[in-house]
Structure formats: C-alpha cells, structure tokens
C-alpha cells in the first residue's frame, strides 16, 4: 500500500463524491442525515479493553476474504456484537475492497438491537462522505491523516461532531502522530480515537513492532487503537500491556468461520492482561 496507492484511493474517493453530489446535493443529503435515528453511541469499558471488529470482503494485502450477501453481513456483525465488540468497522470502498454503503446500512441495522455502532471505513476526502455515513446508519468514521491536509482532516472531524459521529484518526508514523497532537490541540479530543496502523505502506507487510514503538507517542487522554497485526488472543493481550485501549481486527476475524469465539477470546485475554497490569502497579 504505497503512497501511490493512497493517492489512487484519494482520487477514486473524490470521483465518488462528485458523482454522489451530482445525484444528491449536500443540503438535501444533510436533511436526510438529520432525519435518521441516531446510531448507538460508542461505549468503551472504563479502564478495560475493547474491540473494533471489522467487516470486509477483500483487502489488497490478503485478497478475497469472504463472499457475502445481506444475510451473511448481518450474521457476521451480530456475532461480533454478541462477543462484546464495542464497534464494528465496515469497509465501503468499492474498487479494492468490494465494499459499499449498502453493506454499512445492513450492518448498522443488524447492530442496532445490540446497541453497537458501525463505523464507516473508507478513504474519506470530503465532509459529504461523513454525511453519507450518517445517512447509512454509522456511528463513526475513519479519517486517514496520511492522505489529508490538516484543514481537510479538521473539516471531516467537525462535520462528524455536528452529526454526533466518533472519529478514528489513523496514523502510521511519528510525523502523523505530531499532526494528530496538533489537531487535538486545535479542536479538542471529544469524540476522537487515536489509531496506529502497523501495516507498512510500501510493502503491505505488517510490522507489529510499529505498534509498540508508537503507542507511547499517542495522546494519553484519548483512547488508543492498535490497527492491523492483531490476529490472536495473545496479540490482543500484548496490545493491552503496551497501553492500547482498543484493537481494530479485520482479516483474522473475517477468515474465521466462528468469529464470535475469536473475538471473545481476544477481549478476555486483553482485559486479563490489563487487569494484571493494574494490580501490579
């Protein structure tokens, strides 16, 4: 996932925005968003550890993960919720991940009875896409700092706050984290999660040590999210010991025929590690 990949994704995302805006002007979409019932709020375990479980059909690194229809999506995200996931990330990028806003809508509807929010995961470049997420039932969105200017990122955050959506700010290195600190200083930390993606943007390989190295640099007063590289219960426990408050887990759960068991094991191991650390202090 090179810088060129992000540039391609940004260009593709902008084209999707242009087409969507031509079909539905922003003012009209905003009215639809404000009429939609609010999504369940993100509720994190105080002093504990939580999971953002992911629904995606394909990734550029892993290839095809699942075939899925509406029923499959509902069953999988419901399994995540039964396991105790705090939120479910849903890929909506169509060209490389085979996602759609329809997947997000189906997932959000299935999650609502559990009180669990869905998060739109995409290469967002325009506040219009945050409104789309709200219309589709999402309670949160991903914002990738590497592919945005500070002004673009701030605009996405502010629109998300206007619509009561949480924001996962994704970083990859020290420079991204410095920018994250700047945005927090400018806008405050309300509704924000601070994430580190351990996948190398050039080779597509996961570099787990990145998670350990960068966690101490993240803001302390904002929940910290380990992204990629968490595939087993012991990985989640290690993230809890390092200082993360959540893990975003995608491919490992998507490959599982019984994802509820793996998600539950991750949460139990991570929370036990967090509790053991608290007792040892």
Secondary structure, DSSP 8 states (H G I E B T S, - for coil): --HHHHHHHHHHHHHHHHHHHHHS-HHHHHHHHHHS---------TTS-EEEEEE-SEETTTEE-----HHHHHHHHHHHHHHT-SEEEEE---TTT---HHHHHHHHHHHHTTT-EEEEES---SHHHHHHHHHTT-SEEEEEGGGS-HHHHHHHHHHHHHTT-EEEEEE-SHHHHHHHHHHHHHH-STTEEEEEE-B-TTT--B-THHHHHHHTTS-TTS-EEEES---SHHHHHHHHHHT-SEEEE-HHHHT-TTHHHHHHHHHHHHHHHHHHHHHH-
